[in-house]
Amino acid sequence: MFKGSIAALVSPMKDGRLDERSLRRLLRAQRSAGTSGVVPAGCTGEAATARLSEARVTVFVEHLDTIATSAGTGAKASLAVMIIAAVLLTVGWRLAVAKRYAAHRWVQTVAVVLNAVPVVAWMIRSYRHYVLPDLPGNLSKGVDALTTVHAVVGLIGVVLGVFIVIRGNQLEAQGRSLSSYKTPMRVAYVVYLLGTALGIGVYWMLYL
């Protein structure tokens, strides 16, 4: 049933907390060396003395393969969708400048809906499981602070974007002008770009 080598893995700690970035390095090193598996919290006495939150133990036990190699499917897909949505929003902005309002409306609608999918399907759940349980104490950690800022900015962007898309389509159906929504649309665009930049930063800190 078992074959190859299985390494007992130390839990790297920093300031009394699990150092996830160092953990990923250890896991990648084990994978590169051909190790068949690892035993988390495997050093003598560690399992009995370590004080890890349930969320961190979940990271250890359930997601070893994901964090050992690179970003998992959800993280990669979320990053790709964020970038595509930002590109589409930029295209939509240029269409508005060219006064191609119908195309602008459809492109912006697709971008907002596309961006909302990974937020609902992946990001909220990930943040709730792996970051929120250790707040506010972990805000002193760069990656958790950046992830929290990204979560706040991203949520504002999604809510604002969905509102503008719904309201814009309602006004369009009534044959009314969207000129009164130019400022909110510009704000939403800037928030989306900021959220995308923060998302890329989070991805780099966690997986690269």
C-alpha positions, 0 to 999 in steps of 0.5 A, spaced: 500 500 500 505 504 501 512 505 497 517 510 497 520 515 502 515 518 507 518 524 511 516 527 518 516 534 516 517 539 521 512 545 522 516 552 521 514 557 526 515 565 526 513 569 532 509 563 535 505 562 529 506 557 523 510 560 517 506 558 511 511 560 506 517 556 509 512 550 509 511 551 502 519 551 501 520 545 505 514 541 501 517 543 494 524 541 497 521 534 499 517 534 492 523 535 488 527 530 492 522 525 490 519 524 497 512 520 496 509 523 502 510 527 508 507 526 515 505 533 518 507 535 525 512 529 525 518 531 529 518 528 536 513 531 541 511 536 536 504 534 535 503 534 543 505 541 544 504 545 537 498 550 538 496 550 531 489 553 530 484 548 526 484 552 520 492 551 520 491 544 521 487 543 515 492 547 511 497 541 513 493 535 512 488 537 506 492 541 502 499 539 502 499 537 495 497 543 493 501 548 497 507 543 495 508 544 488 504 551 486 498 554 486 492 550 486 487 550 481 482 555 484 488 560 485 490 559 478 483 560 475 482 566 480 488 569 478 486 568 470 479 570 471 481 577 475 486 578 469 481 577 464 476 581 467 481 587 468 482 586 460 475 586 459 473 592 463 479 596 459 476 594 453 469 596 455 472 603 457 475 604 450 469 602 447 465 607 451 470 613 449 469 611 442 461 612 443 460 604 442 455 604 448 452 597 446 458 594 446 461 597 452 455 595 456 455 588 454 463 587 455 462 590 462 457 586 464 461 580 462 467 582 465 463 583 472 459 577 472 466 573 470 470 576 476 464 575 481 464 567 479 471 566 483 469 571 488 463 567 490 466 560 488 473 560 491 475 566 494 470 568 500 471 560 502 478 560 502 479 567 506 474 564 511 477 558 512 485 560 512 485 567 514 479 570 518 480 565 524 487 568 526 485 575 525 486 580 527 492 577 530 495 575 524 494 582 521 502 583 522 504 578 517 505 581 510 501 576 507 495 576 511 495 583 511 495 584 504 490 578 503 485 582 507 486 588 504 485 585 497 479 581 500 476 588 502 478 592 496 475 586 491 468 585 495 467 593 494 469 592 487 464 586 486 458 589 489 459 596 486 460 593 479 454 588 480 450 594 482 452 599 476 451 593 471 444 592 474 442 599 474 445 600 467 442 595 464 435 597 467 436 604 464 438 602 458 432 598 457 428 604 459 432 608 454 435 613 459 442 616 459 447 613 463 451 619 464 449 620 471 453 614 472 460 616 469 463 617 476 461 611 479 463 607 473 470 610 473 471 609 481 469 601 480 474 601 474 479 603 478 477 599 484 477 593 480 484 594 477 487 595 484 483 589 486 487 585 480 494 588 482 493 586 490 490 579 487 497 578 483 501 580 489 497 575 494 499 570 489 506 572 488 507 572 496 503 565 497 506 561 491 512 564 487 
